[in-house]
Amino acid sequence: MHEKRKLVLVGTGFVGMSMAYTFVSTGGLDELVLVDLDTEKAIGEVMDLQHALPYSTHGKMVIKAGGYEECKDASIVVITAGAPQKPGETRLDLTVKNTKIIKSVTENIMASGFNGIIIIASNPVDLMTYVVAKVSGLPHNRVIGTGTILDTARLRHLMSEYLGISSKNIHAYIMGEHGDSSFVPWTHAYVGCKNLLELLDEQHRNLSDIHEIYYQVQQSAYEIINRKRATYYGIGLAMNHLVLSILDNANVILTVSAYQNGEYGQSGFYIGVPAVINRQGISSIVKLHLTDNDQDKFDHSCETLKTLIKDSVDPIL
């Protein structure tokens, strides 16, 4: 990876620009380049971001619009391009049209001579991460989907409200597909250093409450889309955290869409699991001992993706 902290964003829709705006506030980049088919929109977005720099404590960042040639010396390329999820449409419904788009985007990125890390947020993210890996030929650890990092944030927020404990002390993860077949391995959920299930038992709380919380997490994207047509603030800041975790060599654990190589009995595709993130991209996958029930849920989630890869993605690639 290049030492220069240069990020190229492909796609200047709500998700991409929400992420871009966070860097004006947090800093952490030397250069941010916006790439979009609509070049005038990209230029307009750049101007808007530049005008915020005088009020930022990180005003030295270079922000500009450009083409795919800018990827050549970038440390990270983030892909948010693609068709948006419409009301009543599942993430998986987007598979065919976004496979074609992401395949073209990846070919253009690699034609520049790019040799860094690619982060994918386009939905369905697990499948689009698979597309990027196949087309780019990059090492699997340097192709990362946003996976269930947003789902996990939603879970921690709702658990925080339920328990009256800071979300920073809620250590619970959502695994599997970024979609309807995801699940929570509750036996590995902690509040501070206290096992969540033990805490709930001591407080005589009903376990059905946490299952209702998971259901709210699962449905939250649909709820937001029905009300405002898109979700972007949460994923925007989540991507900021992922990018800076890579650039800062932070060795943090995030539930990203990572290539499976038998860690959970599955292989050959990408899905959301806890992984250590640092300058290498995905340094390693955290292997949890899943209950039989949780393993069944994970396998079901995997089968959902593998069927779509076989029927819808591979024929296009």
Disulfide bonds with the S-S distance in Angstrom:
none
